[in-house]
Amino acid sequence: MGVMRAVAYCRVSSEEQVKGFSLDDQKETLRLWCQRNGHEVVEVVRDEGHSGAYLERPGLDRVRDLVEEGGVSLVVAQDADRLTRDPGHRLLLDEELDRRGCRLRALDDWGDESHEGQLLRFLRGWVSKGEGLISMVKLREKLDALAAERESLEARRAMLADGEVRLRELEELPGLMDEYLADLPGLVDRMPVVREYELVGHDYEPGTKPRTLTPDSIRFLTEEELEAKHRAAEAARGARFRELYARLGLRAAVHAEAPWTSRWGPRTRRELCHATG
């Protein structure tokens, strides 16, 4: 293969940075490989925090500019997915660098420079893309699981908060009951006694609009007055019924040992089967 002027390309994504992937480790691996194969490393280009799913990366743009300027015959990366995860992108980069007399190489490439070797490199890129998709699916599943767990925790936290409020209310209930029971005798004492009354005063006339009730304007009736008032009401009701019977032409007779009979008009007679004693 002969001595080549090489550019070493290193990349880690944001997710890989969190997991501890090191650009320095990639750089050392590529330096040793070039040293064993007698290649001169003219520049080390790094892409830090960039995804391999896109070709628009500052470091990769620098590599392509160096190749276009000339004087570079080899671009090497530790793994094929450091260059790109898309097999179509890998094919595009291979053809672009090949037109400028430069070879693109990954240490884990499949095949050689033959037609079959190019097919194997394409398949290697296809496998890398599949691994990336699987990783994304697993990441999405993990994120969904974390979101569900968070919702569950928030629901349990809300339930616990509601339970604490209810517990405090239950703890306060005995004290509230004691307070109400302590006030109950006083409440009973303050309850007004409902009694019948009449308005009094020289300026009051029956049938006029009632005045505001005050202790000076009312007089409560005695038990004897109440009893007399009730007897008068009963007598008034009896008088109304007698007047009604008279207007309808009804007669009523009550016998000690006979049913209650009534007559309505000269010809109608009804027997009311209601024994009276």
C-alpha positions in Angstrom: 0.0 0.0 0.0 3.0 2.3 0.5 3.5 5.3 2.7 0.5 7.7 2.8 -0.2 11.1 4.2 -3.1 10.4 6.4 -5.8 12.3 8.2 -7.2 10.7 11.3 -10.9 11.3 12.0 -12.4 10.8 15.5 -16.1 11.4 16.5 -18.3 10.9 19.5 -22.0 11.8 19.8 -23.6 13.6 22.8 -25.0 10.3 24.1 -21.6 8.5 23.7 -19.9 11.4 25.6 -22.2 10.7 28.6 -21.3 7.0 28.4 -17.6 7.8 28.6 -16.5 7.3 25.0 -13.1 9.0 24.5 -11.8 10.9 21.5 -8.3 10.5 22.9 -8.6 6.7 22.8 -9.6 6.8 19.1 -6.8 9.2 18.4 -4.2 6.9 20.1 -5.6 3.8 18.3 -5.3 5.5 14.9 -1.8 6.9 15.6 -0.6 3.4 16.5 -2.2 1.8 13.4 -0.6 4.5 11.1 2.7 4.0 12.8 2.6 0.2 12.2 1.7 0.7 8.6 4.3 3.4 7.9 1.7 6.2 7.3 2.3 9.9 8.2 -0.5 11.5 10.2 -0.7 15.1 8.9 -3.7 16.1 11.0 -6.1 14.7 13.6 -9.7 16.0 13.1 -12.3 15.7 15.8 -16.1 15.9 15.9 -17.3 16.2 19.4 -21.0 15.8 20.3 -22.2 15.2 16.7 -24.4 12.4 15.4 -23.2 10.0 12.7 -26.6 10.1 11.0 -25.8 13.4 9.2 -22.9 14.5 7.0 -23.1 18.1 8.1 -20.4 18.1 10.8 -17.6 20.6 11.3 -14.9 18.0 11.6 -16.0 16.0 8.6 -16.2 19.2 6.6 -12.6 19.9 7.5 -11.6 16.5 6.3 -13.3 17.0 3.0 -11.6 20.4 2.6 -8.2 18.9 3.3 -8.7 16.2 0.7 -9.9 18.7 -1.9 -6.8 20.9 -1.2 -4.6 17.9 -2.1 -1.7 16.3 -0.4 -3.8 13.8 1.6 -4.0 10.2 0.3 -5.8 8.4 3.2 -8.6 9.3 5.7 -8.8 6.7 8.4 -11.3 6.2 11.3 -11.4 3.7 14.1 -14.8 2.3 13.2 -17.1 2.7 10.2 -19.9 4.2 12.2 -17.5 7.0 13.3 -17.6 8.1 9.7 -21.4 7.6 9.1 -24.2 5.2 10.1 -25.9 5.5 6.7 -24.6 3.1 3.9 -25.7 5.6 1.2 -23.6 8.4 2.9 -20.6 6.0 3.1 -20.9 5.3 -0.7 -21.0 9.0 -1.4 -17.9 9.7 0.7 -16.0 6.8 -0.9 -16.8 8.1 -4.4 -16.0 11.8 -3.5 -12.6 11.0 -1.9 -11.7 8.4 -4.7 -12.2 11.1 -7.4 -9.6 13.2 -5.5 -7.1 10.3 -5.3 -7.8 9.6 -1.6 -8.8 6.4 0.1 -11.4 6.3 2.9 -10.7 3.6 5.4 -12.2 2.3 8.7 -10.3 -0.2 10.8 -13.3 -2.5 11.0 -14.2 -2.3 7.3 -15.3 -5.5 5.6 -13.6 -6.5 2.3 -10.9 -4.9 0.2 -10.8 -2.6 -2.9 -12.4 -5.1 -5.2 -16.0 -4.9 -6.4 -17.0 -7.5 -3.8 -15.1 -5.6 -1.1 -17.1 -2.4 -1.9 -20.3 -4.4 -1.6 -19.1 -5.7 1.8 -18.4 -2.2 3.0 -21.9 -1.2 1.9 -23.3 -4.1 3.9 -21.1 -3.1 6.9 -22.7 0.4 6.7 -26.1 -1.2 6.5 -25.4 -3.2 9.6 -24.2 -0.1 11.4 -27.4 1.8 10.5 -29.5 -1.1 11.8 -27.5 -1.1 15.0 -28.2 2.6 15.3 -31.9 2.2 14.7 -32.0 -0.6 17.3 -30.3 1.7 19.7 -32.7 4.5 19.0 -35.7 2.1 19.5 -34.2 0.9 22.8 -33.6 4.5 23.8 -37.2 5.4 23.0 -38.5 2.4 24.9 -36.4 3.4 27.9 -37.6 7.0 27.7 -41.2 5.9 27.5 -40.7 3.6 30.5 -39.1 6.5 32.5 -42.0 8.8 31.5 -44.5 6.2 32.7 -42.6 5.7 35.9 -42.6 9.4 36.5 -46.3 9.7 35.9 -46.8 6.8 38.4 -44.7 8.5 41.0 -46.5 11.8 40.5 -49.9 10.0 40.9 -48.6 8.3 44.1 -47.2 11.6 45.4 -50.6 13.3 44.8 -52.4 10.4 46.5 -50.1 10.6 49.5 -50.6 14.4 49.8 -54.4 13.9 49.7 -54.1 11.1 52.3 -52.1 13.5 54.5 -54.8 16.1 54.3 -57.5 13.6 55.1 -55.5 12.3 58.0 -55.2 15.8 59.4 -58.9 16.3 59.1 -59.6 13.1 60.9 -57.1 14.0 63.6 -58.9 17.4 64.1 -62.4 15.8 64.1 -62.5 14.8 67.9 -61.5 18.3 68.9 -64.2 19.8 66.7 -66.8 17.4 68.2 -65.7 18.3 71.7 -66.1 22.0 70.8 -69.6 21.5 69.4 -70.7 19.4 72.4 -69.4 22.0 74.8 -71.5 24.7 73.1 -74.6 22.5 72.8 -76.2 23.5 76.2 -75.8 27.1 75.4 -77.3 26.7 72.0 -80.3 24.9 73.4 -80.8 27.6 76.0 -80.8 30.3 73.3 -83.4 28.5 71.1 -86.6 30.6 71.0 -89.8 29.0 72.3 -92.6 29.2 69.6 -95.8 30.4 71.2 -99.0 32.0 69.9 -99.3 35.7 70.5 -101.5 38.7 69.7 -100.5 42.2 68.8 -101.2 44.9 71.3 -101.2 48.7 71.2 -103.6 51.5 70.8 -102.6 52.1 67.2 -103.2 48.5 66.0 -106.3 47.7 64.0 -107.1 44.2 62.8 -106.6 43.7 59.1 -103.9 46.4 58.8 -100.3 45.6 57.8 -98.5 43.9 60.7 -95.9 46.0 62.4 -92.4 45.0 63.4 -92.6 42.6 66.3 -91.1 43.9 69.5 -91.5 42.8 73.1 -93.8 45.9 73.6 -96.1 45.1 70.7 -96.9 41.4 71.3 -98.6 39.5 74.1 -98.3 35.7 74.4 -101.6 33.8 75.0 -102.2 31.8 78.1 -103.1 28.1 78.1 -106.8 28.9 78.8 -106.9 31.5 76.0 -105.3 29.0 73.6 -107.9 26.3 74.5 -110.7 28.7 74.0 -109.3 29.8 70.7 -109.1 26.2 69.5 -112.7 25.5 70.6 -113.9 28.6 68.6 -112.0 27.4 65.5 -113.8 24.0 65.8 -117.1 25.6 66.1 -116.4 27.8 63.1 -115.5 24.8 61.0 -118.8 23.0 62.1 -120.8 26.1 61.1 -119.2 26.1 57.6 -120.0 22.4 57.1 -123.7 23.0 58.1 -123.9 25.9 55.7 -122.5 23.8 52.9 -124.9 20.9 53.6 -127.8 23.4 53.5 -126.8 24.9 50.2 -126.5 21.4 48.7 -129.8 20.2 50.1 -128.2 17.5 52.2 -129.4 16.1 55.5 -127.4 14.1 57.9 -128.6 11.9 60.8 -126.5 10.0 63.2 -128.0 7.1 65.2 -126.4 5.3 68.0 -126.7 1.8 66.4 -127.4 2.5 62.8 -125.4 3.4 59.7 -125.0 7.1 58.8 -127.6 7.9 56.1 -127.9 11.0 54.0 -130.6 12.3 51.7 -130.0 14.4 48.6 -133.0 15.8 47.0 -136.5 14.3 47.1 -135.7 11.0 45.4 -132.1 10.1 45.9 -131.1 8.0 48.9 -127.6 6.7 49.7 -126.7 4.4 52.5 -123.3 5.2 53.9 -122.0 2.0 55.5 -120.2 3.8 58.2 -121.2 2.7 61.7 -121.0 5.3 64.4 -121.0 4.8 68.1 
